[in-house]
Amino acid sequence: MEFLNTTLLELITQTSTNLPPDVRAAMAAAVRDEEPGTQSSQALTVMAANIDMAFEDEGPVCQDTGMPTFVIHTPAGVNQVAIARAVREAVAEATRRGKLRPNSVDSITGKNSGNNLGVETPVIHFEQWEEDDVEVKLVLKGGGCENMNSQYSVPSELDHLGRADRNLAGVKKCILHAIWKAQGLGCAPGAVGVCIGSDRAHGYTLAKYQLFRTLDDVNPEPLLAKLEAEIMEDANKIGVGSMGFGGRATLIGCKITAANRLPASFFVSVAYDCWAFRRLGVRLDARSGAIKQWLYRDPDRAVERMASGEGFPLTGREVVLEPPLTEEQVRALKVGDVVLITGEMFTGRDALHHHLMTHEPEVDLRGGALYHCGPVMLKDGDKWVTKAAGPTTSIREEPYEAEVIGRYGVRAVIGKGGMGARTLAAMQQYGAVYLNAIGGAAQYYARTVKEVLGVHHLEFGIPEAMWHYRVEGFPAIVTMDAHGNSLHADVEKETAANLAALQPA
């Protein structure tokens, strides 16, 4: 199969950088239908611009390229060992080229392999079929939305919805609860794959497989087709909105399957995916490995632009922040303000926050901006180049952030999805704010990075290192202020009431 490596590298590159037409169409509808001038509308505008930028620059749509998961069908007699070897080689090469972020971390030592290879990484599922071709499908599902997967064992009691029983009404409650629970943590508007039944492990696998369906297809099972349509309608009544800012667009797809189960078990497994829904496939000649057909996209069809402008719509009322920030500047901000950061900022994720609990930082963070971001970085000679740099989910840093703010004087924490009560209290006590960047907008934010001034703790791996950036016009929305206000808490409360009002029957 002389062309196999080249083919697989092209598949990975296109999956990471070029969203398929069905996802583009769903996102275009979300942009069109959202109320203009709202925070959700602003977020969707950035998402649309980011989709265009990723395609034009052949850069990752989102910096979190997830755990590459391949589903491969082969005819009898095809050497699956050789295909698996080629998959791993293509993944490593795509990582070297900056199309994938190095995401494979040893669960015992915490060491990043640096090339996305490791024990059970990437994930490869082989199935034999009676076709003559080889089919390879790939989904890149980031950690933020992966953390929003849910599994329910019914009957069970659900917040705001009461008891979910062992019937389709109970299943519907579980799915709506999972969508509501994700809020902005999974980069809404999202899509869900669902499995009703099976066992715990296989149920999750089958739910994830549903993400290989196109968003515009119709379930061949009438009862499930009806349930999918009902979920789509009701989920978009809850009001979570893009990035959890509140709004009309909460869900862009719902795909459901059912599998036989044990009499004692009734699981509802939900695989949540973000708006940066990266999924493609190819059919290959089994002898040469050459591409015979693309799945989900037509390479001869021109890719239409998603955005009407360059991204974040400016009104002239934005607040320009130039770190280091003073307490007075920060306390003047309130929830809903749009800020543009110009100057220096530092990235910091899980490993760095844990490190800061017992070690002083190598830099002065007083008045600084700390960005929850695991970028895609490439070395160009002696310089580092930022290839993708969107925000990561901030709630993972909740056990640490209050202490980081109090001990080191951080004034602005930047990320996505918001943080909890302990961080909010520290912001009120010390004078700090939480700035919500637009999740998945990796190319958009990479363009605001004008210079990489340095890096600390590369031993943690590229995503977890502390990168020192100089940015220009970095946009974000104040969603937690120094006066104890939180947009995230407000939206969660409002959407909980909307969820309770649905009461599926």
BELUR-V149711 format. One record per backbone hydrogen bond with DSSP energy under -1.0 kcal/mol. NH is the residue of the N-H (numbers start at 1). CO is the residue of the C=O. E is the energy in kcal/mol with one decimal. If there is no record, write none. Layout:
nh:NH co:CO e:E
nh:NH co:CO e:E
This chain:
nh:3 co:288 e:-2.9
nh:4 co:1 e:-1.5
nh:7 co:3 e:-2.5
nh:8 co:4 e:-2.7
nh:9 co:5 e:-2.2
nh:10 co:6 e:-2.0
nh:11 co:7 e:-2.3
nh:12 co:8 e:-2.5
nh:13 co:9 e:-2.4
nh:14 co:10 e:-2.6
nh:15 co:11 e:-2.4
nh:16 co:12 e:-2.2
nh:17 co:13 e:-1.7
nh:18 co:14 e:-2.2
nh:24 co:20 e:-2.2
nh:25 co:21 e:-2.7
nh:26 co:22 e:-1.8
nh:27 co:23 e:-2.5
nh:28 co:24 e:-2.5
nh:29 co:25 e:-2.0
nh:30 co:26 e:-1.8
nh:31 co:27 e:-2.5
nh:32 co:28 e:-2.3
nh:33 co:29 e:-2.3
nh:34 co:30 e:-1.4
nh:38 co:35 e:-1.4
nh:42 co:38 e:-2.3
nh:43 co:39 e:-2.3
nh:44 co:40 e:-2.5
nh:45 co:41 e:-2.0
nh:46 co:42 e:-1.8
nh:47 co:43 e:-2.3
nh:48 co:44 e:-2.4
nh:49 co:45 e:-2.1
nh:50 co:46 e:-2.6
nh:51 co:47 e:-2.2
nh:52 co:48 e:-1.7
nh:53 co:49 e:-2.4
nh:54 co:50 e:-2.6
nh:55 co:51 e:-1.7
nh:56 co:52 e:-2.7
nh:57 co:53 e:-2.6
nh:59 co:54 e:-1.6
nh:61 co:16 e:-2.8
nh:65 co:63 e:-1.3
nh:69 co:139 e:-1.9
nh:70 co:123 e:-3.0
nh:71 co:137 e:-2.4
nh:72 co:125 e:-3.3
nh:73 co:135 e:-2.6
nh:74 co:127 e:-2.1
nh:78 co:75 e:-1.6
nh:80 co:78 e:-1.1
nh:83 co:79 e:-1.5
nh:84 co:80 e:-2.7
nh:85 co:81 e:-2.0
nh:86 co:82 e:-2.1
nh:87 co:83 e:-2.5
nh:88 co:84 e:-2.2
nh:89 co:85 e:-2.1
nh:90 co:86 e:-2.4
nh:91 co:87 e:-2.5
nh:92 co:88 e:-2.3
nh:93 co:89 e:-2.1
nh:94 co:90 e:-2.7
nh:95 co:91 e:-2.0
nh:96 co:92 e:-2.2
nh:97 co:93 e:-1.8
nh:98 co:95 e:-1.4
nh:99 co:94 e:-2.7
nh:100 co:94 e:-1.0
nh:106 co:111 e:-2.9
nh:110 co:106 e:-2.4
nh:113 co:104 e:-2.6
nh:118 co:121 e:-1.8
nh:121 co:118 e:-2.1
nh:123 co:68 e:-2.3
nh:125 co:70 e:-2.9
nh:127 co:72 e:-2.7
nh:129 co:74 e:-2.2
nh:134 co:284 e:-2.1
nh:135 co:73 e:-2.3
nh:136 co:282 e:-2.7
nh:137 co:71 e:-2.4
nh:138 co:280 e:-2.9
nh:139 co:69 e:-2.1
nh:140 co:278 e:-2.4
nh:146 co:142 e:-2.1
nh:147 co:143 e:-2.2
nh:148 co:145 e:-1.0
nh:149 co:146 e:-1.5
nh:150 co:270 e:-2.1
nh:152 co:268 e:-2.4
nh:154 co:266 e:-2.5
nh:156 co:164 e:-1.4
nh:158 co:162 e:-2.7
nh:161 co:158 e:-1.5
nh:162 co:158 e:-1.8
nh:164 co:156 e:-3.3
nh:167 co:165 e:-1.9
nh:171 co:167 e:-2.3
nh:172 co:168 e:-2.5
nh:173 co:169 e:-1.9
nh:174 co:170 e:-2.0
nh:175 co:171 e:-2.4
nh:176 co:172 e:-2.5
nh:177 co:173 e:-2.4
nh:178 co:174 e:-2.3
nh:179 co:175 e:-2.1
nh:180 co:176 e:-2.5
nh:181 co:177 e:-2.7
nh:182 co:178 e:-1.3
nh:185 co:182 e:-2.1
nh:187 co:184 e:-1.3
nh:190 co:250 e:-2.1
nh:191 co:273 e:-2.3
nh:192 co:253 e:-2.2
nh:193 co:271 e:-2.5
nh:194 co:255 e:-2.7
nh:195 co:269 e:-2.3
nh:196 co:257 e:-2.4
nh:197 co:267 e:-3.2
nh:203 co:199 e:-2.1
nh:204 co:200 e:-1.4
nh:205 co:201 e:-1.5
nh:206 co:202 e:-2.9
nh:207 co:203 e:-2.0
nh:208 co:204 e:-2.2
nh:209 co:205 e:-2.1
nh:210 co:206 e:-1.2
nh:211 co:208 e:-1.6
nh:212 co:209 e:-2.1
nh:213 co:210 e:-1.6
nh:217 co:214 e:-1.4
nh:225 co:221 e:-2.6
nh:226 co:222 e:-2.4
nh:227 co:223 e:-2.0
nh:228 co:224 e:-2.8
nh:229 co:225 e:-2.0
nh:230 co:226 e:-2.2
nh:231 co:227 e:-2.6
nh:232 co:228 e:-2.3
nh:233 co:229 e:-2.1
nh:234 co:230 e:-2.9
nh:235 co:231 e:-3.1
nh:236 co:232 e:-1.2
nh:237 co:234 e:-1.7
nh:243 co:188 e:-2.2
nh:244 co:241 e:-2.0
nh:245 co:242 e:-2.0
nh:246 co:240 e:-3.1
nh:252 co:190 e:-3.6
nh:255 co:192 e:-2.5
nh:257 co:194 e:-2.3
nh:259 co:196 e:-2.8
nh:265 co:262 e:-1.1
nh:268 co:152 e:-2.4
nh:269 co:195 e:-2.5
nh:270 co:150 e:-3.4
nh:271 co:193 e:-3.5
nh:273 co:191 e:-3.4
nh:275 co:187 e:-1.7
nh:277 co:275 e:-2.3
nh:278 co:276 e:-1.2
nh:280 co:138 e:-1.9
nh:282 co:136 e:-2.5
nh:283 co:293 e:-2.8
nh:284 co:134 e:-3.7
nh:285 co:290 e:-2.4
nh:289 co:285 e:-2.6
nh:292 co:283 e:-3.2
nh:293 co:283 e:-1.6
nh:295 co:281 e:-3.1
nh:301 co:298 e:-1.9
nh:319 co:338 e:-2.8
nh:321 co:340 e:-2.4
nh:325 co:367 e:-3.2
nh:330 co:326 e:-1.9
nh:331 co:327 e:-2.7
nh:333 co:330 e:-1.4
nh:336 co:478 e:-3.1
nh:337 co:334 e:-2.3
nh:339 co:476 e:-2.7
nh:340 co:319 e:-2.5
nh:341 co:474 e:-2.8
nh:342 co:321 e:-2.6
nh:343 co:471 e:-2.3
nh:345 co:469 e:-1.9
nh:346 co:369 e:-2.4
nh:347 co:467 e:-2.1
nh:348 co:371 e:-2.4
nh:353 co:349 e:-2.6
nh:354 co:350 e:-2.3
nh:355 co:351 e:-2.2
nh:356 co:352 e:-2.5
nh:358 co:355 e:-1.6
nh:359 co:355 e:-1.2
nh:367 co:409 e:-3.0
nh:368 co:365 e:-2.6
nh:370 co:412 e:-2.9
nh:371 co:346 e:-3.7
nh:372 co:414 e:-3.5
nh:373 co:371 e:-1.4
nh:376 co:388 e:-2.4
nh:378 co:385 e:-2.4
nh:380 co:383 e:-3.7
nh:383 co:380 e:-1.9
nh:385 co:378 e:-3.1
nh:387 co:376 e:-3.0
nh:388 co:376 e:-1.2
nh:389 co:442 e:-1.7
nh:392 co:372 e:-2.8
nh:394 co:416 e:-2.4
nh:397 co:394 e:-2.6
nh:398 co:395 e:-1.6
nh:400 co:397 e:-1.7
nh:401 co:397 e:-2.6
nh:404 co:400 e:-1.9
nh:405 co:401 e:-2.7
nh:406 co:402 e:-2.4
nh:407 co:403 e:-3.1
nh:408 co:404 e:-2.0
nh:409 co:405 e:-1.4
nh:411 co:368 e:-1.9
nh:412 co:368 e:-1.9
nh:413 co:433 e:-2.7
nh:414 co:370 e:-2.8
nh:415 co:435 e:-2.0
nh:416 co:392 e:-1.3
nh:424 co:420 e:-2.2
nh:425 co:421 e:-2.4
nh:426 co:422 e:-1.8
nh:427 co:423 e:-2.4
nh:428 co:424 e:-2.0
nh:429 co:425 e:-2.3
nh:430 co:426 e:-2.8
nh:431 co:427 e:-1.8
nh:432 co:427 e:-1.4
nh:433 co:411 e:-2.3
nh:434 co:480 e:-2.8
nh:435 co:413 e:-3.2
nh:436 co:477 e:-3.4
nh:437 co:415 e:-2.8
nh:441 co:438 e:-1.6
nh:442 co:61 e:-1.3
nh:442 co:440 e:-2.3
nh:445 co:441 e:-2.1
nh:446 co:442 e:-1.6
nh:447 co:443 e:-1.6
nh:448 co:445 e:-1.1
nh:449 co:446 e:-1.0
nh:450 co:470 e:-2.5
nh:451 co:470 e:-1.4
nh:453 co:468 e:-2.7
nh:454 co:468 e:-1.1
nh:456 co:466 e:-2.5
nh:460 co:457 e:-1.7
nh:461 co:458 e:-2.0
nh:465 co:461 e:-1.3
nh:466 co:456 e:-3.0
nh:468 co:454 e:-2.7
nh:469 co:345 e:-2.8
nh:470 co:451 e:-2.4
nh:471 co:343 e:-3.3
nh:472 co:448 e:-1.9
nh:474 co:341 e:-2.6
nh:476 co:339 e:-1.9
nh:477 co:436 e:-2.0
nh:478 co:337 e:-3.0
nh:479 co:434 e:-2.0
nh:480 co:434 e:-1.3
nh:481 co:485 e:-1.9
nh:484 co:481 e:-1.1
nh:487 co:479 e:-3.1
nh:490 co:486 e:-1.9
nh:491 co:487 e:-2.9
nh:492 co:488 e:-2.3
nh:493 co:489 e:-2.0
nh:494 co:490 e:-2.4
nh:495 co:491 e:-3.0
nh:496 co:492 e:-1.7
nh:497 co:493 e:-1.5
nh:498 co:494 e:-1.8
nh:499 co:495 e:-2.7
nh:500 co:496 e:-2.3
nh:501 co:497 e:-1.7
nh:502 co:499 e:-1.0
nh:503 co:499 e:-1.1
